[in-house]
């Protein structure tokens, strides 16, 4: 490689372009000669559907977002070598053009390895089986295919004129992903691969800069970036590169059997404010909308079908209040500071223990300040420029004029929505019958048709199925003599199975015996269960499963799964080891081969139609013709009373379902989350001991008005009569605003301005709904939270009257905390606030 590749000859590396001119220096990206402070949002196109893309992008824009960021999912596009797919949820060009039409920029993270809790980290499984291939190292087969795919995507974007240099929205591209964590595991070949990848990317001549996240040896002109919960202390490895945060995690992912993680809005805002306080220029929320791992795209293993991520836009496409609203207000405050932040000089001032201010000034006299209290327990009162400021613990106040606080990260003034899942029983208007009917088909437990092969001992599950299915049958038989003691004394022998993962269902003589499984932190498991054996021949059938392939880690492409040993304890002569027996194998289940999930494909078999489908029956297909739910709200499928399996609507893959309870005890979760202090994924967990996921997103666009075919494959047994659709609906709104909460005012033209405004509570109901009643209102010292407010020791009795006058029968209302509205002499010396809960209908 040429020495010039490693050297940045100018402080600003400029990409000459026919469209927008995108460059950078040590302070920021520069687009067409203007410095840019950019707020970005991750929205992964295949984790939603095309019908949702415009509203998702628009909701992000309304939230103060400038840029949409997405990975490119290699294994969703290159289905086999050279065979590309860009339809449906994988229509990348359409997604990018929707962003462009919204007047926003886009960051394209080509990778093409993505991790992202996506199956196999986004790399095609077929690539693993090309001889001599090792992923993510200086390996010719891997690099050849990686370069081919990267070039294909770049050329596709060029063909559609989507790079900024061509007048398109793409301002940055990414090569590789978080390789710095793993580079040393590959020794010299790791370093060589990283340098090769950077050189290969730059040679694509996109006309826009390239980035590498968590790549501490990224060579010029590539920009190294940060991924973390906090990146305020991050510094690029070159002073000539801007400070970019590619992944700010506003929540976390879930695994089946795990807890439900949440990150408080106050802490997310704190992290963002600190980043820009310390010279940040581009910040991206990963995720801003997490979406859904439809079909078998979830990786992990054990990643849930929901990829909600506690993101500012929820899985169903609704803004998550208060997080979305609080961050919107933060973005407005930061943008008020943008000119002086980007063009001024910064001075750091210590204002007391754990309190510091970063003050930005320019030659025009403009001034902006960020004052941070990094103490995670104690509030502080500080003096700054002859004025006193109160800072809650673990908070940042933003002063766009170095005088007025327009935002504090710990003071959430935006509303909280009450979101309900409204039951919608399955309907069959075209059936012409009052009683709901199911079509049912039972699979055999074990080999169907001829075995694919017979082998002494076990095979690796992933290498055998090559991820064409979750399922691999293992069957063998054992002969039981009539003199065995357990046949006479009523005891049962015990089946003992040791496995490297991920899960299995055990059957003896066609009867389900139980399930063994690993979890999201430990795939291996040990299964122990008494089983009924009879005199003579007994068939042992094990349905071994994958639950998503590994997504990251050194040499993750060689991580296997499957049985280690199978034994039966309790015979007269001790334990019988079946591990070295002859085992018959069959890849997949019969219904998959027959494509029972397709409405037309399911007509080739004989279903049993019944209004009383079997409950608790394993290996069963259920099919029903259903109407679309009423209304226009997003739809969920309630699978709480089913076991584990797969679901489809009109042939579209809803995904894996699993009514698996969290393995954690109640003490491992929290009732109230303290936003103060550094966040880690398990800090604010909920739902210990409850199902990790019970509702499954079914996009509205998949429904026809009637005649929709819902297909369920149940692996271990459930109650299909309790399956139902749910409409996700905002049914109420709450606000809880104190007198000392800052606010940003608007002038008569609707532009943000800097002044000290009266705090106010704002309530908004979505769509065509209105505030139909006020459930609670109190100005004074109310306690509790949305849904459980209580009157405090001090209460203005006119509170409800004031709120009702301002809000009833309106879609949107504002209640100001003024002396005209409320008793200004109430509870002297107390911190007064207004708490409101309203009903939307």
Helices and strands as residue ranges (DSSP letters): H 3-6, E 13-14, E 22-24, E 29-31, E 34-36, E 38-43, G 45-47, H 50-62, E 67-71, H 74-77, E 78-80, E 83-84, G 88-90, H 92-101, E 105-111, G 119-122, H 125-128, H 140-159, G 164-166, E 170-175, G 179-181, G 183-186, H 187-202, E 209-213, E 223-228, E 244-248, H 265-277, E 282-289, H 323-343, E 345-352, E 355-361, E 367-373, E 380-384, E 387-391, E 395-399, E 407-408, E 416-424, G 429-431, E 438-442, E 453-456, H 461-465, E 471-480, H 485-489, E 493-499, E 503-508, E 511-517, E 525-531, E 536-545, G 556-558, E 563-571, E 574-577, E 582-587, H 590-593, G 601-604, E 608-610, E 620-626, E 634-638, E 644-649, E 652-658, G 666-668, E 695-698, G 700-702, E 708-714, G 720-722, E 724-738, E 745-746, E 752-753, E 760-764, E 771-780, H 799-807, E 812-816, E 833-840
